[in-house]
Amino acid sequence: MSARKVIVTVAPTGGMASKKQNPNLPTQPQEIADDVYRCYNAGASVVALHARRAADDEATCDPNVYAQMNELIRAKCDIVLNNSTGGGINGDMLHQLNNGLWEINFEQRLKGMEAPGAEMCTLDAQTICASFGDKEILVPTTPSRIRTLAQGMMKRGIKPEWEVFSLEDIIKDVGGAIKEGLDKAPYFINIVLGVNAFQGALPYTPKILQMMVEHLPQDTVFNVSAIGQAQLPAAVHAVLLGGHARVGLEDNLYYEHGVLATNVMLVERFVRVIRELGFEPATPAEAREIMGLRPL
């Protein structure tokens, strides 16, 4: 009997961290592509991409930047390409409202799924308020906006990665969208835990993750992403529950206390754990089959 295959997603950049926090963070297309290729060789089968502006490394959903990343990565390997429609907390993504609050620009978010090459795109199906420094940043993904994102992805043949931060997200927002026919089984749901800056998000504990997994829709393939020091235990727990997991500098800048990580270090460690548990990391082709993606 062959070992169960576990999808290892690497999130190399994100839309929040900077090189000042960790100089190993890749931010521009060529260095991201080079880093992703190293992670692919280490066992990653999916990459969750965020784009940055060339001038200042701040966040963007510019489809030209995504297209360049996608092309550079695809020239090197067959890893699954997942582009963000969340963007980040600065750069092109941010504007201030008349009431003093800041908001992530929805029109900019839509651009994340316009680049050629994307096989998946993140779809954050909830409205949240994120606190960073002196800014309270609204990320409103209302029911109509969920439909706009999901229908745009369906039109382009892109699989949504539903990102959830609480039980309500699973039951009401994502569950409702699935009932409306805005995705086809198998559904790929990423449970994100430990985002302390997001109002309404949940921390990682074994009981919380167990509860969220128990409430997933039927025919769901689930992934777990946890922030900071919760990354490794939550990833291991995800595998033990029959799921998959994400690692990388988007979520965790450190390998251990006081030791800055690289993306390759985080992927290699998780792959070692997977194999110690008796499983095997999925190849990109196997990951596509598990998630219901078209083969390349």
Number of C-alpha atoms within 10 A of each C-alpha: 3 7 11 13 20 27 27 30 27 27 24 27 25 25 24 15 21 18 12 8 10 15 13 18 24 24 26 18 23 14 14 21 24 15 20 28 23 15 27 25 15 21 26 31 27 26 25 24 28 30 30 27 17 13 6 9 18 21 25 29 30 22 19 15 20 27 20 19 25 23 17 18 24 16 11 13 15 17 25 28 21 26 32 28 24 26 32 23 25 16 17 19 22 21 14 15 11 6 6 10 13 20 20 23 18 18 11 18 22 21 19 28 26 20 19 14 20 24 21 23 24 27 25 25 27 23 16 17 19 22 16 12 7 6 15 18 22 21 21 18 20 13 15 9 15 20 17 15 24 25 17 16 24 15 9 14 14 23 25 25 23 24 22 25 25 19 20 15 22 24 16 13 21 27 17 14 18 16 10 10 12 19 20 13 14 17 22 23 23 23 27 23 24 21 19 13 13 18 15 17 20 19 18 21 15 12 9 15 22 13 12 18 22 11 13 19 18 11 11 15 19 24 26 27 30 23 22 18 16 17 24 22 13 24 24 18 18 24 22 12 14 14 20 24 25 30 30 29 26 24 25 25 24 19 20 11 7 7 9 16 19 22 27 24 17 23 25 17 14 24 21 15 17 21 13 10 13 11 17 20 23 21 21 23 16 17 23 20 13 16 18 16 18 12 12 10
